[in-house]
Amino acid sequence: MEGFLAFPLELIPFVAITLIFAFTLHEYAHAFVAYKFGDSTAAKQGRLTLSPMAHLDPLGTILIFLVGFGWAKPVPVNRFFFKRPRLAGVLVSIAGPLSNLFLAIIGAFLFLVLIKFGLYETVSATAWRAIETFFSVFVMLNIILFIFNLLPIPPLDGYRIIHDLVPNRVRPQLTKLEPFGMIFFLALVLIRPLYDVTIGLLFSTVYPTIEKGIFDFLATLLML
């Protein structure tokens, strides 16, 4: 069974819990910011909620465990209702990735608080290893989702941000590329040589920098 999974079997519960939080807050953040800028489309469809059932996509969630990537249900956004379409578009798009960075920071903070108060001295070695593993997975996956969703590839949030920032004359050209976005994305993910020099390289350089920055800042804050 483990051979068909993208993660070791013992990590599956930790990955599942993390994704429930990560996907739910990510999509809620999109819906919340859109609502604040005047678009109630997502709210009317029941997406302005922290209930995971409103945001998790069954196929997208299953693929996370099988191939290592997947998706939640995209939040519907109608730019027609935005008071300031460009600004709103950028903030709605970036809200999702920032929510994952926020979760990574919260996870790292809670883990360091447990260390500061010596929880590892009061629980068994097995229990502490499980706690360490959970927070490691929680922080790691949320940072990865933060980086991944900022890639400028349709339909990811990074593309939407670029689409709203470029001049009006450029936007129709970008829109023509959208139907090919998923093909390009799958090629980058599934073709190993391409992955290694693009997304893989990005993760191997940016991820450790963000993780170290979070833990160093929080450790200083908590005087560890």
C-alpha positions as CSV (number, residue, x, y, z in Angstrom):
1,M,0.0,0.0,0.0
2,E,2.8,2.4,0.9
3,G,4.3,2.1,-2.5
4,F,1.3,3.8,-4.0
5,L,1.6,6.9,-1.7
6,A,3.6,10.1,-2.0
7,F,4.3,10.1,1.7
8,P,5.5,7.4,4.2
9,L,2.5,5.7,5.7
10,E,3.3,6.9,9.2
11,L,3.1,10.5,8.0
12,I,-0.3,10.2,6.5
13,P,-2.3,11.3,9.6
14,F,-0.1,14.3,10.0
15,V,-0.4,15.3,6.3
16,A,-4.2,14.8,6.4
17,I,-4.6,17.1,9.5
18,T,-2.2,19.7,8.0
19,L,-4.1,19.8,4.6
20,I,-7.4,20.2,6.3
21,F,-6.1,23.4,8.0
22,A,-4.1,24.5,5.0
23,F,-6.7,24.1,2.3
24,T,-9.5,25.4,4.4
25,L,-7.9,28.6,5.6
26,H,-6.4,29.2,2.1
27,E,-9.8,29.2,0.4
28,Y,-11.5,31.0,3.3
29,A,-8.9,33.8,3.0
30,H,-9.8,34.2,-0.7
31,A,-13.5,34.3,0.1
32,F,-13.1,36.7,3.0
33,V,-11.0,39.3,1.2
34,A,-13.3,39.1,-1.9
35,Y,-16.3,39.7,0.4
36,K,-14.6,42.7,2.0
37,F,-14.0,44.2,-1.4
38,G,-17.7,43.9,-2.3
39,D,-17.9,40.5,-4.0
40,S,-20.3,38.2,-2.1
41,T,-20.3,35.4,-4.8
42,A,-18.3,33.0,-2.6
43,A,-20.3,33.9,0.5
44,K,-23.6,33.1,-1.3
45,Q,-22.2,29.7,-2.3
46,G,-21.3,28.9,1.3
47,R,-17.6,29.4,0.9
48,L,-17.2,32.1,3.5
49,T,-16.8,29.5,6.2
50,L,-14.0,27.6,8.1
51,S,-15.8,24.3,7.6
52,P,-13.4,22.0,5.7
53,M,-16.3,20.3,3.9
54,A,-17.0,23.5,2.0
55,H,-13.5,23.8,0.6
56,L,-12.0,20.3,0.2
57,D,-12.1,18.8,-3.3
58,P,-12.2,14.9,-3.0
59,L,-10.1,14.2,-6.1
60,G,-7.6,17.0,-5.4
61,T,-7.2,15.8,-1.8
62,I,-6.7,12.2,-2.8
63,L,-4.1,13.1,-5.4
64,I,-2.0,14.9,-2.7
65,F,-1.5,11.5,-1.1
66,L,-1.0,9.6,-4.3
67,V,1.3,11.9,-6.4
68,G,2.2,14.7,-3.9
69,F,0.1,17.5,-5.4
70,G,-3.5,18.4,-5.5
71,W,-6.0,21.2,-4.9
72,A,-9.0,22.4,-3.0
73,K,-12.2,23.8,-4.6
74,P,-11.4,27.1,-6.2
75,V,-13.3,30.1,-4.6
76,P,-15.6,31.8,-7.2
77,V,-14.6,35.5,-7.6
78,N,-16.6,38.0,-9.7
79,R,-14.4,41.0,-10.3
80,F,-17.4,43.0,-11.5
81,F,-18.4,43.7,-7.9
82,F,-15.0,44.9,-6.8
83,K,-14.8,48.6,-5.9
84,R,-11.1,48.7,-7.0
85,P,-10.7,45.7,-9.3
86,R,-6.9,45.7,-9.7
87,L,-6.1,46.2,-6.0
88,A,-8.9,43.8,-4.9
89,G,-7.7,41.2,-7.4
90,V,-4.2,41.2,-6.1
91,L,-5.2,41.1,-2.5
92,V,-7.7,38.3,-3.0
93,S,-5.1,36.3,-4.9
94,I,-2.3,36.8,-2.4
95,A,-4.6,36.2,0.6
96,G,-4.5,32.4,0.1
97,P,-0.7,31.9,0.0
98,L,-0.3,34.4,2.9
99,S,-2.7,32.3,5.0
100,N,-0.4,29.3,4.5
101,L,2.6,31.4,5.6
102,F,0.6,32.5,8.6
103,L,-0.2,28.8,9.5
104,A,3.5,27.9,9.1
105,I,4.4,30.7,11.5
106,I,1.7,29.6,14.0
107,G,2.9,26.0,13.8
108,A,6.5,27.0,14.4
109,F,5.5,29.3,17.3
110,L,3.5,26.6,19.0
111,F,6.3,24.1,18.7
112,L,8.9,26.5,20.1
113,V,6.6,27.3,23.0
114,L,6.4,23.6,23.8
115,I,10.2,23.5,23.8
116,K,10.4,26.6,26.0
117,F,8.1,25.2,28.6
118,G,9.9,21.8,28.5
119,L,7.1,19.6,27.3
120,Y,9.7,17.1,26.0
121,E,10.6,16.5,29.7
122,T,7.1,15.6,30.7
123,V,6.0,13.2,27.9
124,S,7.4,9.9,26.7
125,A,10.1,9.9,23.9
126,T,7.6,8.3,21.6
127,A,5.0,11.0,22.2
128,W,7.6,13.8,21.8
129,R,8.8,12.3,18.4
130,A,5.1,12.3,17.2
131,I,4.8,16.0,18.3
132,E,8.0,16.9,16.5
133,T,7.0,15.1,13.4
134,F,3.5,16.7,13.3
135,F,4.9,20.2,13.6
136,S,7.6,19.5,11.1
137,V,5.1,18.3,8.6
138,F,2.7,21.2,9.4
139,V,5.3,23.9,9.0
140,M,6.9,22.2,5.9
141,L,3.7,21.7,3.9
142,N,2.3,25.2,4.6
143,I,5.6,26.8,3.5
144,I,5.5,24.7,0.4
145,L,1.9,25.7,-0.3
146,F,2.9,29.3,0.2
147,I,5.7,29.1,-2.4
148,F,3.9,26.8,-4.8
149,N,0.7,28.9,-5.0
150,L,2.8,32.0,-5.9
151,L,4.2,30.4,-9.0
152,P,3.1,32.5,-12.0
153,I,1.4,29.6,-13.8
154,P,-2.4,29.5,-14.4
155,P,-4.5,28.7,-12.5
156,L,-2.3,29.4,-9.5
157,D,-2.6,32.5,-7.4
158,G,0.8,33.8,-8.6
159,Y,-0.5,34.0,-12.1
160,R,-3.6,35.9,-11.0
161,I,-1.4,38.4,-9.2
162,I,0.7,38.9,-12.3
163,H,-2.5,39.2,-14.4
164,D,-3.7,42.0,-12.3
165,L,-0.4,43.9,-12.1
166,V,0.5,43.9,-15.8
167,P,-0.7,46.8,-18.1
168,N,-4.1,46.4,-19.7
169,R,-2.6,45.8,-23.2
170,V,-0.7,42.8,-21.9
171,R,-3.6,41.1,-20.1
172,P,-5.4,39.7,-23.2
173,Q,-2.1,38.0,-24.3
174,L,-1.8,36.3,-20.9
175,T,-5.5,35.3,-21.0
176,K,-4.8,33.4,-24.3
177,L,-2.2,31.3,-22.5
178,E,-4.6,30.2,-19.7
179,P,-6.0,27.1,-21.5
180,F,-2.4,25.8,-21.7
181,G,-1.6,26.5,-18.1
182,M,-2.5,23.1,-16.7
183,I,-0.5,21.3,-19.4
184,F,2.5,23.4,-18.6
185,F,2.0,22.9,-14.9
186,L,1.7,19.2,-15.2
187,A,4.8,19.1,-17.4
188,L,6.8,20.9,-14.8
189,V,5.6,18.6,-12.0
190,L,5.7,15.3,-13.8
191,I,8.8,15.6,-16.0
192,R,11.6,15.1,-13.6
193,P,14.4,17.0,-15.5
194,L,12.1,20.0,-15.9
195,Y,11.0,19.8,-12.2
196,D,14.6,19.7,-11.0
197,V,15.6,22.9,-12.8
198,T,12.3,24.8,-12.0
199,I,10.0,24.0,-9.2
200,G,12.4,21.6,-7.5
201,L,15.2,24.2,-7.6
202,L,12.9,26.9,-6.2
203,F,11.9,24.7,-3.3
204,S,15.5,23.7,-2.5
205,T,16.6,27.3,-2.3
206,V,13.6,29.3,-1.1
207,Y,12.0,26.8,1.3
208,P,15.0,26.5,3.7
209,T,15.5,30.3,3.7
210,I,11.9,30.9,4.7
211,E,11.9,28.1,7.3
212,K,15.1,29.3,8.9
213,G,13.9,32.9,8.9
214,I,10.7,31.9,10.7
215,F,12.4,29.8,13.3
216,D,15.2,32.2,13.9
217,F,12.8,35.1,14.4
218,L,10.5,33.2,16.7
219,A,13.4,31.8,18.7
220,T,14.7,35.3,19.3
221,L,11.2,36.5,20.2
222,L,10.8,33.7,22.7
223,M,14.4,34.1,23.9
224,L,15.3,30.5,23.2
